[in-house]
Amino acid sequence: MIGLLRSATNDNLSTANGRIPALVDNTSGKPKRVFEGASMQLYLCEKYDKDHKISFPYDSDEYWETVEWLVWMVSS
Ligand SMILES: N[C@@H](CCC(=O)N[C@@H](CS)C(=O)NCC(=O)O)C(=O)O
């Protein structure tokens, strides 16, 4: 379903910035590539955590607090 890249040099699954982690989501027609760990977290939660078991609904106060900590994490 979702393939985690073993190598950023794999031609078919190459990432935009040439780094790992990255993923390719093949669940809906055209493969969707996502790179950067924080982007992957947002993508996976938005797409596959519809019941919000590990994330918060978009635009809730808790959602934006999550984004704040995520941005803090990747920018610190
Ligand atoms: N900010 C990136 C960091 C990614 C990263 O630094 N990946 C390393 C491995 S842990 C990498 O791909 N290094 C190979 C290179 O720089 O060519 C993220 O959070 O995904």
The ligand as an SDF file (V2000), in Angstrom:
LIG
                    3D

 20 19  0  0  0  0  0  0  0  0999 V2000
   14.7900   16.9000    7.5070 N   0  0  0  0  0  0  0  0  0  0  0  0
   14.7680   15.5570    6.9380 C   0  0  0  0  0  0  0  0  0  0  0  0
   16.0720   14.8420    7.2710 C   0  0  0  0  0  0  0  0  0  0  0  0
   16.3390   13.7530    6.2900 C   0  0  0  0  0  0  0  0  0  0  0  0
   17.7540   13.2420    6.3430 C   0  0  0  0  0  0  0  0  0  0  0  0
   18.6720   13.9510    6.8070 O   0  0  0  0  0  0  0  0  0  0  0  0
   17.9760   12.0410    5.8560 N   0  0  0  0  0  0  0  0  0  0  0  0
   19.2990   11.4680    5.7780 C   0  0  0  0  0  0  0  0  0  0  0  0
   19.3200   10.0950    6.4040 C   0  0  0  0  0  0  0  0  0  0  0  0
   18.7630   10.1280    8.0580 S   0  0  0  0  0  0  0  0  0  0  0  0
   19.6940   11.2930    4.3340 C   0  0  0  0  0  0  0  0  0  0  0  0
   18.8740   10.9800    3.5130 O   0  0  0  0  0  0  0  0  0  0  0  0
   20.9740   11.4970    4.0340 N   0  0  0  0  0  0  0  0  0  0  0  0
   21.4740   11.2430    2.6970 C   0  0  0  0  0  0  0  0  0  0  0  0
   22.0670   12.4920    2.0660 C   0  0  0  0  0  0  0  0  0  0  0  0
   22.0790   13.5590    2.6950 O   0  0  0  0  0  0  0  0  0  0  0  0
   22.4820   12.3570    0.8960 O   0  0  0  0  0  0  0  0  0  0  0  0
   13.5430   14.7960    7.4480 C   0  0  0  0  0  0  0  0  0  0  0  0
   13.0910   15.0710    8.5690 O   0  0  0  0  0  0  0  0  0  0  0  0
   13.0300   13.9350    6.7380 O   0  0  0  0  0  0  0  0  0  0  0  0
  1  2  1  0
  2  3  1  0
  2 18  1  0
  3  4  1  0
  4  5  1  0
  5  6  2  0
  5  7  1  0
  7  8  1  0
  8  9  1  0
  8 11  1  0
  9 10  1  0
 11 12  2  0
 11 13  1  0
 13 14  1  0
 14 15  1  0
 15 16  2  0
 15 17  1  0
 18 19  2  0
 18 20  1  0
M  END
$$$$
